[in-house]
Amino acid sequence: MDWFAPLDNYCERTDPSYWSEPLNAVSNAAFLVAALVCWRMIGDRRDPGARILVVILAAIGVGSYLFHTHARRWALMADVIPIQVFILVYLYLATVRLFAAPWWAGLAAVALFIPFDVLAARGLAALVGPLNGSVSYGPVPILIAAYALALRNRAPAAARGLAIGAAVLVVSLFFRTIDAAVCPGLPLGTHFLWHLLNGLMLGWMIAVLIRHSPAAPTPADLANPGRRG
C-alpha cells in the first residue's frame, strides 16, 4: 500500500494541493473549541476519564485537519484512528459510570461493540447502501440511543442527554452523506458541516458524562472530607 498516494474523497477538493479543502480543514477547529470548553468544564475535579476523552477529542481535530490538507493515506489513518479510540473509551466510561457497572462490564461492552459495529454496518449497507462512506458510523447513534433507552428510568437526565447526542450525530451524518450528491450545485460541499456538528456532538457527549455520572472528589473535598456532605 502506498501511504503517500493522494486521495480525493470530498466535494471541496479539486486538486492535490495543501489548501484544496479550506472549509473542510478550518472547520476542524470545532473539535479543538469543544475540547477546550470540556477541559474547562472539568475544572479541578479528579476525573482522568473525562480528561482522556478531551485529549482524544483534540486529537480528532488535529488528525482530521491533517487529512483534509495532506489528503494522503497516512493522514487518513490520523483521521479515523482517534475517532475509533474515542468511541471505545467513551463506551467503557459510559458503561461503568452511567450504569455504575464494574470495570469488567465496561471492557465487555467494548469487546461486544466490535462485532456489533461490523454486523450493524453491514446490515445498514444492505438496506441503504454505503451512504457516501457514512454507513460505517451508522451503528454509533443506534448504540447511543439504546443506552439512552436503557437509562430512561434509572437516570432520565442522562438519558435525555444521550438522546440529544444521538440526534445531533444523525443530522451531522446526513451532511456527511450528501456531500458528493450536492457537489454539482454546491462546489464547497457539506462535509464541513459534519465537522461543525460532530465537534458539537462529541463535546456534548463528554459534558453528559461529566454532569450525569459521579464526579471524583476535588482537592478541596479531599482536604475537607465533611464538605461533600
N, C-alpha and C positions, 0 to 999 in steps of 0.2 A: 504494500500500500504506500502510495506517495503522500506523505504527511504535508507536503507543501503544494499539493495540487489545488488550484483555485476553485472556489465554489461560488455558484450563483443561485442562491435559494430564494431570494426575495425580490419583490417588485421594484423596490427603490434602486437596487444595484444595476448599473448599466455597463460597467467595465470592472477590471480587477484592481483599480486604484484604491488607495487607502481610504479616501473620503467619498467613495461612491455611494455610501449609505449614511449620510449625515444625520437624518432624523432617527434612523434605527440605532445609530451609535450614541448620539447625545441623550436619547430618551432613557438610556440605561442609568442616568443619574437618579431616576425614580427609585432604584434599588438602594442606592447609597443614601438618599434622603430618608427612606424608610428605615434603613439600618441605624442612622443617626438618631432618629426620633425614638426608636425602640431602645437604643442604648441609654438614652436619657430617661426613658420611662423606667428602666430597671433601677436607676439611681444607685443607692448604696446597698441594695439588697444583695445577699449572698445567693445568687441564682446563676450558677455556672451553666446550666442547661440553656436558659434563655440567652445568655451571652454567646454561647457557641452558635446558636441559631442566628444571632445578629451578625456574627463574623461570616458565617456561610452566606447569609443574605448579601453582604457586601461583596463576597467572592463571586456571587452570581452576577452582580452588576459589572464587575471587572471582567469576568470571563465572557459575558455577552458582548461587552464593548470590544474586546479583542476579536471576537468572531465577526462582528459587523464592520470592522475596519480591515483586518487582515484577510478574512474570508478564505482561510485555508483549513485543511482537515485537522491540524493540530489545534487550531483555535476553536474548532467545533467541539473538541473534547473539553477545552477550557470553559466552554459554554454549558454543555449538558451535564458534566460530572457534578459540579456544585449543586445543580438543581436536584439531581437524584439523591445526593447526600442530604440535602435539606429535607426532602420528603421522608427519608428513612429516620433521620434524627427526630424530626417533628412527630412522626408516628410513634416512636418509642416514648417520647416525653408526654405526648397527649394520652397515651395508654396508662402510663404509671401515675401521672399527676391528675388528670381529669377523672379517672376511674379509681384512683387510689389503689392501683394494682401493684403487685410485686415486680421487681426488676425482670424476673424471668418471663412474666407475661408481656412486658414491653418487647423483649427480644423475640418472643414467639410471634407477636404481631408483625414485627419487621420481617421475620422469616416467611410468614404466611403471605405477606404483601407481594412478594416476588412472583409466586405462581399466580396469584390473583391478578396482578398487573398484566402479566403475559396473556392469560386466558381472557380477561375482560377486554383488553385492547384488540385481541383477535376477533372476539365476538362483535365489538363495535365496528371494526373494519368490515366485517361481513355484512353488517346491516347498513352502514352509511358510507363506506369507502374510507380512503386514507385521510380525508379532510385536510388536504394540503400539509400533511405531516403532523397534524394536531391530534390524530386519533390516539397516539401513544400517551397523551396526557389525559385522555378521557376517563380512565379509572380513578384518577385522583379526586375530582369533585364527587364522584359516586361514593368513594370511601369517606370523604368528609361529611357528606350528607348522612351516611349510615351512622357515623359517630354522633352526629347531631341528634338523630332519631333515638339512638340508644341512651343519650344523656337527657332526653326531654323531661323526664320526671326527676331524675337524680340531681341534675344541675341545669335548670331551664335557661339561666342567663348564658352559661357556656354553650348550651345547645343552640341558642339564637345566634351567638357569635359565630359558631362554626357554620351554621346555615347561611349566614350572610357571606362568609368567606367562600363557600361553595358557589353561591350565586354570582359573586364577582368573578370568580375563576371561569365560570361558564361564559360570561359576557366577554372576558378577555380572550378566551379560546375562540369565540366567534370571530373576533377581529383578526386573530392569527390565521384562522381558516380561510377567510375571504380575501387575503392579501393578493394572491395570484389572480383571482377571479375579477377583482375590480381594477386590475392594473391597466387595462386599455383605456379606461376613462379617468383613472386616478393614479398618475405615474408615481406618486410618492408612496402608494400602497397604504396598508393599515397595520403593518407589523409593529410600528412604533406605539400604537395604542395597546397592543399586547404587553409591551414593556411597561407602559404607564400604569395600566390596570393591574398587571401582575405584581409590580412593585407595591402598589397599594394593598393588594390582597395578601401578600406574604407578610408585610408589616402588620396588617390587621390580625393575621393568624398568630403572630408572635404576641401581640397585645392581648388576644383572647387567653393565651396560655398564662401570661403574666397576671392578668386580672382575675381569672377564674380558677386558679389552682393554688394550693397553699404556698405562700412565699416563704423562702428561707429567712431566718432572723437577720436583722441588720446589726452592724457593730454596736449601735446604741442599745438594741434589745439584749445583746449578749452582755453588755456592761451593766444593764439594769433588768434582770430577769423578770421582775414584777411588772414591768412596763407593758408586757403583752397581755396582761390580764391573767 
